[in-house]
């Protein structure tokens, strides 16, 4: 995010909160005539929309009127912890046979027949 954008957000908006990734959330102090208050996020590090956890996503997109509690919502035991998009990182999923995993995989099972033209 450009330095000027960050400065303008800090001057015209109030800080609402911070998530577990260090992203900061802001809302403008005044709404323009006929519009609602604008909401912003200043990302901690790389600007990547998938770094916004579900708790804050609802508030940021006006689905929720109030921001999530500081402790976060109570997660169900079937819910997983939020992860940002890992594509392009060393933690990205790579199936067996992927070039970056050695390029080899187990032989196909007996139910596979190679096609020969």
C-alpha positions as CSV (number, residue, x, y, z in Angstrom):
1,X,0.0,0.0,0.0
2,X,1.3,3.4,-0.9
3,X,2.6,5.7,1.9
4,X,0.1,8.4,0.9
5,X,-2.8,6.0,1.1
6,X,-1.8,4.8,4.6
7,X,-1.4,8.4,5.8
8,X,-4.8,9.4,4.4
9,X,-6.5,6.5,6.1
10,X,-4.9,7.3,9.4
11,X,-6.0,11.0,9.1
12,X,-9.6,10.4,8.0
13,X,-10.5,7.2,9.8
14,X,-10.5,5.7,13.2
15,X,-8.8,2.4,14.1
16,X,-11.3,-0.3,14.9
17,X,-9.0,-3.2,15.7
18,X,-6.2,-5.6,14.8
19,X,-6.4,-9.3,13.9
20,X,-4.0,-12.1,14.8
21,X,-1.9,-11.5,11.6
22,X,-1.3,-7.9,12.6
23,X,-3.6,-6.4,10.0
24,X,-5.2,-3.1,11.1
25,X,-8.8,-2.2,10.4
26,X,-10.2,1.3,10.1
27,X,-13.5,3.0,9.5
28,X,-14.0,6.6,8.3
29,X,-15.1,9.0,10.9
30,X,-17.9,10.4,8.7
31,X,-19.9,8.9,5.9
32,X,-20.3,10.9,2.6
33,X,-23.8,12.1,1.9
34,X,-26.0,9.2,1.0
35,X,-23.3,6.6,1.6
36,X,-22.2,4.5,4.5
37,X,-18.8,4.8,6.3
38,X,-16.0,3.3,4.4
39,X,-13.9,0.5,5.9
40,X,-10.3,-0.2,5.2
41,X,-7.6,-2.7,6.1
42,X,-3.9,-2.0,6.2
43,X,-2.1,-5.3,5.8
44,X,0.8,-6.4,7.9
45,X,3.4,-7.3,5.3
46,X,2.4,-8.5,1.8
47,X,-1.0,-7.2,0.6
48,X,-3.0,-10.4,0.2
49,X,-6.8,-10.4,0.6
50,X,-6.8,-14.0,1.9
51,X,-4.9,-12.8,4.9
52,X,-8.2,-11.4,6.3
53,X,-9.7,-13.9,8.7
54,X,-13.4,-14.8,8.6
55,X,-14.0,-12.9,11.8
56,X,-13.0,-9.6,10.1
57,X,-14.2,-10.4,6.6
58,X,-17.9,-10.0,7.7
59,X,-17.3,-6.6,9.2
60,X,-15.1,-5.4,6.3
61,X,-17.8,-6.3,3.8
62,X,-20.7,-4.8,5.8
63,X,-22.2,-8.2,6.6
64,X,-21.7,-7.5,10.3
65,X,-22.4,-4.1,11.8
66,X,-20.0,-4.4,14.7
67,X,-16.4,-5.6,14.6
68,X,-15.6,-9.0,16.1
69,X,-14.8,-9.2,19.8
70,X,-11.1,-8.8,20.7
71,X,-11.0,-12.5,21.8
72,X,-12.5,-13.5,18.5
73,X,-15.6,-15.6,18.0
74,X,-15.8,-19.0,19.6
75,X,-14.8,-21.6,17.0
76,X,-16.6,-24.9,16.7
77,X,-14.4,-28.0,17.1
78,X,-14.9,-28.8,13.4
79,X,-13.5,-25.4,12.2
80,X,-9.9,-25.1,11.2
81,X,-7.6,-22.2,12.0
82,X,-7.5,-19.5,9.2
83,X,-4.5,-19.7,6.9
84,X,-3.7,-17.2,4.2
85,X,-3.3,-18.3,0.6
86,X,0.0,-20.4,0.5
87,X,0.3,-20.6,-3.3
88,X,3.8,-19.6,-4.4
89,X,5.3,-20.2,-0.9
90,X,7.4,-23.2,0.3
91,X,4.3,-24.3,2.3
92,X,2.1,-24.6,-0.8
93,X,0.5,-28.1,-1.4
94,X,2.4,-30.1,-4.0
95,X,1.1,-33.5,-4.9
96,X,3.3,-36.6,-5.3
97,X,5.2,-36.4,-8.6
98,X,5.4,-32.6,-8.5
99,X,8.8,-31.3,-9.9
100,X,9.6,-29.6,-6.6
101,X,8.9,-32.8,-4.7
102,X,11.4,-34.8,-6.7
103,X,9.2,-35.5,-9.7
104,X,8.6,-39.1,-8.9
105,X,5.5,-40.9,-7.6
106,X,4.4,-44.4,-6.9
107,X,3.5,-46.6,-9.8
108,X,-0.2,-46.6,-10.8
109,X,-2.3,-49.4,-9.3
110,X,-3.6,-52.3,-11.4
111,X,-6.8,-50.5,-12.4
112,X,-4.9,-48.1,-14.6
113,X,-4.3,-48.8,-18.3
114,X,-2.1,-46.5,-20.4
115,X,-3.8,-45.3,-23.5
116,X,-2.0,-46.2,-26.8
117,X,-3.2,-44.6,-30.0
